[in-house]
């Protein structure tokens, strides 16, 4: 039975991933939430990744580490910049070193499609493009990109999978995140700002596809950067229109014609090749958030 350590278990992806992997794997969960009672083949450790971690309490041997943790303060820059960097970057390095010493076969890091920046083009970002590392990415995406670079240096010692997620959504998600926030704004008949006539274009991925992508990454050999995105490329207007149809409310828009949308679309050819093809279309998946 594979022994797997998962961080960020209380988040959307983690909460859906653990029940899936626990069917066949021994799961060790790092979490700062209390109380933590271990059940079946899941063991919990009360660990806050924004603080110094005593790695001696963790197993001496592991097969895989899945790093999903991210700071709750990802929007609070610069006030929470240090906390954000600790969780998203510096603790990743400590975990990579622990993985090496524990003989881990694989390290899976949950990054973000935000490392690409954004573009007026409607063509999806592919993993082989050159990324300009500068402050225009924003602090959150910068911390993720830094962690990716650090992780790649450990490729001689273990398999590295850098999964760049694009707007994951699904049941149980915090209402402050993009898709639930749009649902709530449509319901409340709040005006939704569109840059250009239709707004940004994205391909959000349902959590069910996200967790199956992670499960598939457990078997990868080598070092990979892979986008994890959904099958549908939609404008903000189209997303809100689908929400409005389902809740029976016509969305209210405020259109800014003086600016053009900056799109963030993930090319999913490598996701299909190395992991799995996303199956959940947005019209079906968004029902979880209504």
N, C-alpha and C positions, 0 to 999 in steps of 0.2 A: 504493500500500500504506500503510495506516494505521500511524503511528508511535506506540507506546504505551509508557508507563513504568509499571511495576508495582512496588510495595513490598510487603513481607511475602510474598515469593514462596515461602519455605520452609515456610510454614504450610499447613494442610489445604486451604483454598480456593485459595491461590496455586499449590500444587503440582498441582492439578487444572485450574486456569484457564490456565496458561501453554501446555500442549500443545494446548489447544483453540484459543486465539487465535493461536498461532504458525503455524497452517495458512494464515492469510490476512493476518497483520499482522507488522510489524517490532517486536519486543519488546525493551525495555531494562529489565533487572531490577536493582533495587537490593537488595543482600544483604550481610550481614556474614560469611557463611560462606565458607570457603576449602577447596580451591582453586576458582576460578571460571574455567571455560574456555567461551568463547563457541562456540556451535554453530549451524549453519544461519542463521536470521534472528533469533537470540536473542543479545543481548549483555549480559554481566554487569558490574556495577560493585561493587567492594568498599566498601560504605558502611554505617556504623553510624548509624542515625537517632537514637540517644540521645546522639550527639556532634554537634559542628558539622560541617555538610556543605558541601563546596566544589561549588556548583552549576555552576561554570564547566566542569566535566568532563562535564556532561550535554549532550545535544543542544540546539542553539540554537532548534530548532523541533520541537514535538511536537503531536500531535493530541489525545491523551487521557492523563490520569494516573489510575491505579487505585490508591487508597491502602488497602491491606489490612493494613499493618503494625500490630502492637500489641506492647507490652512483654511479655517473657516473665515479668516480675515482677508481673503483674496481680493476684496474690493477696497480694503482700507489702507491704501498707499497714500502718503508715506508713513502714517502712524504705526502700522503693523508690518512694516517692511522686514524687520528682523525676524519676526515670527514666521512670516511667509517664506523667507529664505531658508530658515532652519528646517521647516517641514518639507518644502519642495526641492531643496537642493542639498544642503549640508548633511541632513540626516540620510539622504539617499546614498551619499558617499560612505557613511558609517555602515549602512545596511549592505552595501556592495562588498565592503571589506569583511563584514561578518559572513556574508554568503560565501566568499572565497574560502575563509577559514573553516566553514561548516561543510565544505565540499559540495555546494549547490551545483546542480546541473544547469539551472536556468534562472534568469532574473528578468521579470516582466515589469516594465515601468509604464504607468499611465501618464502619458504626456497630453498635449493638446494641439489641435489643428491651428491654434492661435500662433504657433511658432512661425507660420508662413507669413504672418501679417494679414493683409487683405488686398483685393485687387478689383479694378473695374471690369476685368475680364469675366466672362461667364464660363471659362474653361476651368476645370478642377485643378487644384494644386497636386502635383505628383511628388513622391518622396525623393526623387533624384534631382530636384531643382536646388540651386544654390540659395541658401538663406542668408539674408543680410542681418548680421547680429548687431543691432543697435537699439537705442532707447525707444525707437518708434514702435517696437513690438509691445511695449508696455511692461511693467515690472513682473506681473504674473507670468506671462509667456516667456519672459527673459529667464526667470528662475527655472522654468521647465526645460528650456533649451540648454541651459547650463548643465542641468542634471543629465540630459541626453548625452552630452559630450563626455561627461565624467563616466557614465555607464559604458560608453563605447570603448573606453580605455581598458575595461575589464573583459573584453571579448576573448582575449587569449586564455582566460581562466574559466569561462562559463558561457553558455548561450545567452545572448542579450536580445530581448524583444522590446522595442520602443513603439508603443501603440499611441498614435495621435488621434484622440477622440474628437469628434465633431458634434457638439450640441446633443449630448445624450439626454434622453427624456424617458419618462415612464412612471409607473405606479409608485407612489410613496415619495416622489421628488419634492424637495422644498419649493414652496410657492414663489420664492424669490428668483428662481432660475427662469431662463428665457421662455420656454414653452408654457409652463404653468402660469407665468406672469402674463403672457399674452391671453391665455384663457380667461384669467380673472379680469383683465382689462376689457375684453370683449363683453363679458357678462355684465360688467359695471358700466358699459357704454362710455368708457374713457377713450379719448382720442389717441390714436396710435400714429406716431410720427413715421413717415416714409421719406427717405432720401431718394429723390427722383419719383417717378410715377408709381413704381411698384415696390420700392425698398430693396434692402439687401437680399441676395439669393444665397441659400444654404442647403445642405442636405443632412438634416438631423438624423441621428441613429437611435432607434428604440433600444431600451436597456436589454431586451431579450437577445438582440443581435450583438450587442456589446459584450455580454457575458459569454456567449458562444464563441466569439472571436478570441477572448482571453483563454477559454478552455482549449481552443485549437492551438494557441501559441505555446501551450505546454509541451508540444511535440516538436517545435521548431529547432533546427540546428543552425548554428552560426549567429551572426549579428544582423538584425533586420530593423528597419524603420517602416512602419505600416500604418496607413490611414485607416481609421475605423469610422465609417460614415454610412448614412442611409442610402436607399435606392432611389429616392426622389429628390430632385433639385427643385426647390420652391422659393418663390419670392415671399417677402413678408406679407404682402397683400394676399397672396394665395393661401398662406398658412392661416391668416386671420379669417379669410373667407371660408375655409373648411371648418374652422372652429365655429364661426357664426352660423353656418348651416346646421351644425350638430346641436347647438344650444338655442337655435331659433331667434337669434339676435343679429341684426345687421351691424357689422363693425363700423366704427367711426374713425375716419382717417384725417390726419393733418399732413398735407403733402408739401415738402420743401423742394421746389423745382430748381432752386439755386445750387443744389449739391447733387452729386451722383452717388449711387450706392457703392459701397466697398464690399464686394462679395467674398465669402469664405466657403469655398466648395472643395471637398476632398475627392480626389481621384481614387476610385476603389478597385482598380484593376489588381493591385497587389493584395488587397484584402481578399478578393475572390480567389487569387492564385495560391496564397499561402495559408489563409485562415478559413473563411467561409463567405459565401455570398449573403448579404443582408436580405432578409425575407419580409420583414415587417414594413409595409408601406405606411406613410404618415397618416393617411385617412383612417387606417385601422388602428394604429398605435396611439393616436392622440386621445382616443376614447378613454384610456386609462386615467386621463387628467381632467376629465369633465366633471 
